[in-house]
Amino acid sequence: MSTTTTEARRGGRGGRERVLAAAARLFATQGINATGMEQVAEAAPVSKRTLYAHFRTKNDLVLAHLTELAGSGATLEGVLTRPDVPARQRLLALFDPPATAEATPVRGCPFIDAAAEFPDPASAVHAYAREQKLRMVELVTPLVTELGCREPAALAEQLVTLADGAASRAMVLDEADYGRHARAAAEVLLDHALAGPD
């Protein structure tokens, strides 16, 4: 088989989607900085030429990966925006094990992971991760308001802080269901916020 035919088969239609899928798998299992562009091309599989035609730099690939992840419905945003689930259940679902709980190692929050791997607050990747963390507060605040909680903005910050802390500890301890501890604390916070004045 000629090189041209091989390149066409490897990098033809769907090359961008295959690159993003391969990057997602590799980033989840070994981290972003430990994953090279050549490794992504091989896993896709696409030629390096095809890879760089879609993603000029690794930063471009990482941003595209995070953007796709944010829009996939597989992140906590997907849980928080389900209109068919009552508000309290949506809030407590922040602490459920991830759908990929059987995967090892546990990676925690992909946006926290990305911010940690791109620590410069001015970097595009870190800035995007920050936007997603702020977005969580924007999604939680109306839910606690709907429940009639006192001081909803403060409670929203407390709940997302618990969720992020649980995700980080789950990753460090490699314990997918670590969120159960934070869920218990979240229930106490919600009950206290809903209680009438003393």
C-alpha positions in Angstrom: 0.0 0.0 0.0 1.4 3.4 -0.9 2.2 6.1 1.7 -0.4 8.3 0.1 -3.1 5.7 0.5 -2.1 5.1 4.1 -2.2 8.8 4.9 -5.6 9.1 3.3 -7.0 6.2 5.4 -5.4 7.4 8.6 -6.2 11.1 8.2 -9.3 11.2 6.1 -12.8 12.2 7.3 -13.3 12.5 11.0 -9.6 13.2 11.6 -10.4 16.1 14.0 -12.8 14.0 16.0 -10.4 11.1 16.2 -7.7 13.4 17.5 -9.9 14.9 20.1 -11.1 11.4 21.2 -7.5 10.2 21.4 -6.4 13.3 23.3 -9.2 12.9 25.8 -8.2 9.3 26.5 -4.5 10.1 26.9 -5.1 13.2 29.0 -7.4 11.3 31.3 -5.0 8.4 31.8 -1.6 10.1 31.9 -2.2 13.9 32.2 -1.8 16.7 29.7 1.9 17.5 30.0 2.9 13.9 29.9 1.1 13.5 26.5 3.0 14.4 23.4 1.5 15.4 20.1 3.2 12.5 18.3 1.5 10.1 20.8 -1.9 11.7 20.1 -1.3 11.4 16.3 -0.4 7.7 16.7 -3.4 7.0 18.9 -5.9 8.8 16.7 -4.6 7.5 14.2 -3.7 10.4 11.9 -0.6 11.8 10.3 1.2 14.6 12.1 0.4 16.7 9.1 -3.4 16.1 9.7 -3.0 16.7 13.4 -1.3 20.0 13.0 -3.7 21.1 10.2 -6.5 20.9 12.9 -4.5 22.0 15.9 -1.6 24.3 15.3 -0.2 23.9 18.8 -0.7 21.6 21.8 -2.3 24.5 23.6 -4.9 24.7 20.8 -5.5 21.0 21.2 -5.9 21.3 25.0 -8.4 24.2 24.6 -10.4 22.3 22.0 -10.4 19.3 24.3 -11.7 21.3 27.3 -14.3 23.1 25.2 -15.6 19.8 23.8 -15.6 18.4 27.3 -17.6 21.4 28.7 -20.2 21.0 26.0 -20.5 17.2 26.2 -22.9 17.0 29.1 -20.5 14.6 30.8 -19.2 17.3 33.3 -20.9 18.6 36.4 -22.6 21.2 34.2 -24.5 18.4 32.7 -25.8 17.4 36.1 -26.6 20.9 37.2 -28.6 21.8 34.0 -31.0 18.8 34.0 -34.5 20.3 34.3 -36.0 16.8 34.9 -34.2 16.5 38.2 -35.3 18.5 41.4 -32.9 21.2 42.4 -31.7 19.6 45.6 -30.9 16.3 43.8 -28.9 18.2 41.2 -26.9 19.9 43.9 -26.2 16.6 45.7 -25.3 14.9 42.4 -22.2 17.2 42.4 -20.7 14.6 44.9 -21.6 11.4 43.0 -18.8 9.3 41.6 -18.1 10.2 38.0 -19.6 8.1 35.2 -16.0 6.9 34.5 -15.5 5.7 38.1 -14.2 2.3 37.0 -11.3 4.1 35.2 -8.0 4.2 36.9 -6.4 6.3 38.0 -9.1 8.7 39.2 -8.4 12.0 37.5 -10.8 14.3 39.5 -12.0 17.5 37.8 -10.5 17.9 34.3 -10.6 21.7 34.6 -8.7 21.7 37.9 -6.2 19.2 36.4 -5.7 21.5 33.4 -5.2 24.6 35.6 -2.7 22.7 37.7 -0.8 21.7 34.5 -0.9 25.2 33.2 -0.3 27.2 36.4 0.2 30.6 34.8 -3.1 32.5 35.3 -2.5 34.4 32.1 -2.3 31.2 30.0 -5.3 30.5 27.8 -5.8 27.0 29.2 -5.7 28.3 32.8 -8.1 31.1 31.9 -10.6 28.7 30.4 -10.4 26.4 33.4 -11.1 29.5 35.6 -14.2 30.3 33.4 -15.6 26.8 34.0 -15.1 27.1 37.8 -16.9 30.4 37.8 -19.6 28.9 35.6 -20.3 26.3 38.3 -21.1 29.0 40.8 -23.4 30.6 38.2 -25.3 27.3 37.8 -25.5 26.5 41.5 -26.7 29.9 42.7 -30.1 29.7 41.0 -30.6 26.2 42.3 -30.1 27.2 45.9 -32.2 30.3 45.3 -35.0 28.0 44.0 -34.8 26.0 47.2 -35.3 29.2 49.2 -31.9 29.1 50.9 -30.7 32.1 52.8 -27.7 33.9 51.3 -27.7 31.8 48.1 -24.4 33.3 46.7 -22.4 32.4 49.7 -24.0 28.9 49.9 -23.2 28.4 46.2 -19.6 29.2 46.8 -19.5 26.7 49.7 -21.0 23.9 47.7 -18.7 24.3 44.7 -15.7 24.5 47.0 -16.8 21.2 48.6 -17.3 19.7 45.1 -13.8 20.8 43.9 -12.2 19.7 47.1 -13.8 16.3 46.9 -12.7 15.9 43.3 -9.1 16.9 44.2 -9.0 14.4 47.1 -10.6 11.7 45.0 -7.7 12.1 42.5 -4.9 12.3 45.1 -6.3 9.2 47.0 -7.4 7.4 43.8 -10.8 6.9 45.4 -13.6 7.6 42.9 -16.4 7.7 45.5 -14.6 10.1 47.9 -17.4 12.6 47.2 -19.6 10.8 49.7 -17.9 12.7 52.5 -18.5 16.1 50.9 -22.1 15.1 50.1 -22.8 14.6 53.8 -21.4 18.1 54.5 -23.4 19.5 51.7 -26.6 18.1 53.1 -25.9 19.7 56.4 -25.2 23.1 54.7 -28.5 22.8 52.7 -30.5 21.8 55.8 -29.1 24.7 57.8 -29.7 27.2 54.9 -33.3 26.0 54.6 -34.0 26.1 58.4 -36.2 28.9 59.7 -34.6 31.7 61.8 -33.7 30.6 65.4 
